[in-house]
Amino acid sequence: MSLVQRFYDANAEHEWTRLTFEREPHHTLEFRVGMHIMGKYLPPPPARVLDVGSGPGRYAIALAEQGYQVTLFDLSGEELALARRMAQEAGVAGRIEGYEQGSAADLSRFAGGQFDCVLVMGPLYHVITEDARLAVVRESLRVLRRGGVVVAAIINHLGVARDGLTKFPEQYSQPEILGLASSYTLHVQVEQETPFTEAYFAHPLELRRWYEEAGAETIGMAAQEGIAGGLRERCRRLAADPAAWPYSNYLEWIGERSGTLVDHQFVRDHFRHAADYRQFVYDYLVGSSAPPAGIEAYLLEDGASS
Ligand SMILES: C[S@@+](CC[C@H](N)C(=O)[O-])C[C@H]1O[C@@H](n2cnc3c(N)ncnc32)[C@H](O)[C@@H]1O
């Protein structure tokens, strides 16, 4: 049994409560933005959804409640067993087409082109090698009908660095933790007892490259917490105010806003000068100091920094 499977078998209940307001209010932002993105891009119910890495079925059950026909797929038998109970409790068992256990890199039990939507919100940050991640990507596209929609998630390495610095700053004196903060692409392998398991943290544009190189077209990029990861108060406030969600997510924000950044305080909290913020955006988006075309309109004005 893999480390990841053991971790989720042992933490199924925690995974169910993770996205609830009562338990971890800051994670409500993750769930609400996730549902918002699906509402925006998924074809309408009763479309057929394959939820790969469904965990205990938070999204699957919410989609079934909206009338989608959902198949859950996960490495962890315990997560699937919990999902089955929760779907019954929610009264949507009739809209669940199956609970399948297996690896996302091999969806061969499903014929090609049969799903209208595929969610891949788990496996891509738990599969360590690039070859295996590309197999997950290829499989998710193979089972999708032409014109269907994949919603895939990674864990943003900058969010992880931010989260770690917030929660356990003292550990940042250790070389392996410093590696988390300084590298765009990295993986960490930790023991089961620690808060997380084997994982790969990525740059958002990697996700885009994997899918585009496999033949998909990108129709939207969004962050559920983005660089707000670890800023619990900020995430709580953002969750309560959908109009402010773009501030957790400068990728989508850069794509969609048509003015200068209005939440100056957000930038002041993280960057001492507007120039630092500008450099960060350049570096992060294009990996160089050359500004991407049109980006000026979205940057903080110099005069607004403190
Ligand atoms: C953090 S949970 C995410 C659950 C849910 N999709 C969400 O976004 O809230 C990650 C899930 O992905 C599953 N998973 C990880 N690697 C996988 C793989 N290679 N194949 C199938 N499932 C996998 C885990 O068992 C776990 O249930």
The ligand as an ORCA input file, in Angstrom:
! r2SCAN-3c Opt
* xyz 0 1
  C      -6.719     16.317     -0.306
  S      -7.748     15.044     -0.925
  C      -8.765     16.001     -2.048
  C     -10.198     15.586     -2.023
  C     -11.079     16.433     -2.933
  N     -10.834     16.148     -4.329
  C     -10.852     17.910     -2.670
  O     -10.340     18.593     -3.580
  O     -11.187     18.385     -1.582
  C      -6.707     14.170     -2.069
  C      -7.347     12.869     -2.528
  O      -6.649     12.382     -3.688
  C      -6.492     10.988     -3.566
  N      -5.351     10.556     -4.381
  C      -4.064     10.929     -4.228
  N      -3.293     10.360     -5.167
  C      -4.112      9.605     -5.928
  C      -3.925      8.774     -7.061
  N      -2.714      8.591     -7.594
  N      -4.994      8.140     -7.594
  C      -6.231      8.313     -7.054
  N      -6.470      9.095     -5.988
  C      -5.438      9.730     -5.426
  C      -6.268     10.769     -2.079
  O      -6.527      9.426     -1.688
  C      -7.241     11.774     -1.474
  O      -8.498     11.205     -1.232
*
